[in-house]
């Protein structure tokens, strides 16, 4: 216990110290939200990866889908690396950096408002982002607290509150740069930790070959014709596996906290290097998490919830609880690193969106601060400071709301994430991506996609999830492209001069 507490305290002290170190660079809006748009490839790539993978993946997804699909769940991690990282950087990285810098966009809702000439879109996008980032944040809290409860014996409620406070402290102090620097440190811990933990867990079952043979001998659930399917390359349910892969891989392309990383990177050469770094990181971390979760059935059946369903969130903790104390400490640091980085990204995205796209969406200041129709330097600086203060207050507000959900979690971690990603990526992915490449995208088509993505997710949730939140999210994302394309072809295009001016960024 001393080792676990000591290492955790050192880790937390480093996180807060980075926040203190970065606080001077977080005095302006650009500095607080984007790190001054001068963040290098290593910090950006690790920030992207650590924001991508959290306790939601390590505990929730690896446990649930490893149990359902066995060894084939590793394909989810491969998809995350190839589609969620490599292709995301290749398709979105350069164009996002160029266009958002050209139109002076700081957030995804700001992009929608400026690119499609509609303040209504900007407001709607900011509300959607704020509302549906909350269940994702609650899922992260739930995941990390489950591991903390196992490792330290601390009640779940205390773990959630402690994590919320610590995350708020270093984000409020240092903004995006502190987050990116901490993400790099946390990413190194994640890389080392996942490799070490996989080796230790498999050693308990006699090594990789023996563990794989044991998986091949397991009977399928209620279907003797599929005995051994948990060691098969495609597993017992390849179509649902594909739905999970689409949601968790393609979904990152439409999430504000992920796309925002491309806003802040320094230049095109940094994007090329970041692409390689991010892909390798995702392959090791995501591939490793799902590979580990695939062996969950070798460690016994998880406990049953009051509703009679298996508690999938207990699968991975059950695999780790017999490890030596030093390795348990490493697990705690691994999950702590993954979760705090994601939490920091989520709360920063939410607060900046609400501040810049709702409260201060007018480029001018409040009445009484404008002199002769212009804003002088002193007033502009005062407005900047006020915006940063508002963002810091909203960080606390967002954390409190998500904390209340985490203390009374309504469902599994994976379902919380499925609802969040389905609504956000279903609404944002298609109009954002097509808006970077296709001049013909119309304002009406973006509204239609917002209604589609949020609508199908909410209706499915209110109907008791007749379609699993995972598959519903995948349908929302893919269907969004059809909605935007069809509506754009039959509605009024934007003014040619406006679109041509925006497209100058590519010249």
DANORNOR-V95224 format. One record per helix or strand of 3 or more residues. SS is the DSSP state (H for helix, E for strand). FROM is the first residue (numbers start at 0). LEN is the number of residues. If there is no record, write none. Layout:
SS_FROM_LEN / SS_FROM_LEN
This chain:
H_1_20 / H_22_4 / H_28_9 / H_40_12 / H_54_48 / H_107_8 / H_118_34 / H_155_48 / H_207_9 / H_223_3 / H_228_3 / H_237_17 / H_255_9 / H_267_26 / H_295_4 / H_311_9 / H_324_35 / H_376_31 / H_412_25 / H_442_20 / H_468_22 / H_495_11
